[in-house]
């Protein structure tokens, strides 16, 4: 069943994102004392009593956005209001009622959804008297809270629970499905790609660099399966980050890579590979994440052949040569659903468990084709291997002395095992470990 939606609305800088983060128990929305930080609709499944709903953070109504995105931000806000089953109207106790609060109040009165008034920044008892002023808005007794200090959050939960529609009862946390991180540098088409998958303008798309700031989780379905696509801030060189908002955006993009199941690394077919692309590539490799290299804007690539572009990428993005490529156009919505199928395949590969017999057969075959060579007068010996983990597959190879094996031979062994075990398109963690001897086993028993 579809989750009911609870939208938090208000003018800029009243604490919408702080309340959102407090209610979900995580720092998802960026909180900064700067007008217009939140632009897209940020949503997260949240528990209200014994029921679940989708809590939605929105931009500030009436924001004066320096990037001239105000109209696009307000489109997202009004769409959130239109889809909401409950509205949480939040105001600032310490600034009192201002003209923008009255404008938001008019919008709330015209909305079809039930609503409640929340007075934020009541940080201690001496601020409670400030709440009386807000009776003038005509919404009855407000809830007094401090989102920053966690005060009154449970009261908001209870009030929302009482307003949730009776025909949308969800009592179990909804499955998020496969988590797909959409990452890349600025203006490569990440938000356009997610909008195309959703078949709606869910995320703001603009030519303004850095339009997306937060990491935005968006659930969608395809062929009966649920997925979560995570839009991220476009990355650029660290030395060029303008402010704390960009810093937090980069941090969240990196965190998104860490928590995803599969990364969609979006590249612009009309632009050269840059140092930023290489940094993203390294981060994906270091985190051992399955990855689809999405070559977006392929319809504008001036007739370049796919094999030529593949060779170009292999020469520029070291470490992801095994990752499958998808030549797509988010704007034209071409080749998008095949990417989802590839992501499913990669997730399956990364979660596969190999029997010890099959693993060691592949290991012996690799040694037979290329035996380890001697180093410093000593010969490296390989005894056996075992799999100790999945996502990523983690293989441990027991040897006489790990230091006797060069990086070149380790790469050869890794590539041979990946190919021989069905891990051709996913990263594999390979650890060379000294085989415990008789004395080591005895010492372990004594401890």
PyMOL commands that set and color helices and strands:
alter all, ss='L'
color gray80, all
select helices_A, chain A and resi 16-24+70-83+99-110+125-137+153-163+190-198+238-240+244-259+275-286+298-300+306-316+337-350+356-369+402-404+407-421+438-446
alter helices_A, ss='H'
color red, helices_A
select strands_A, chain A and resi 4-9+42-48+51-57+86-92+114-120+143-144+178-183+216-222+225-231+262-268+290-296+324-327+374-375+378-379+382-389+393-399+428-434
alter strands_A, ss='S'
color yellow, strands_A
deselect
rebuild
show_as cartoon
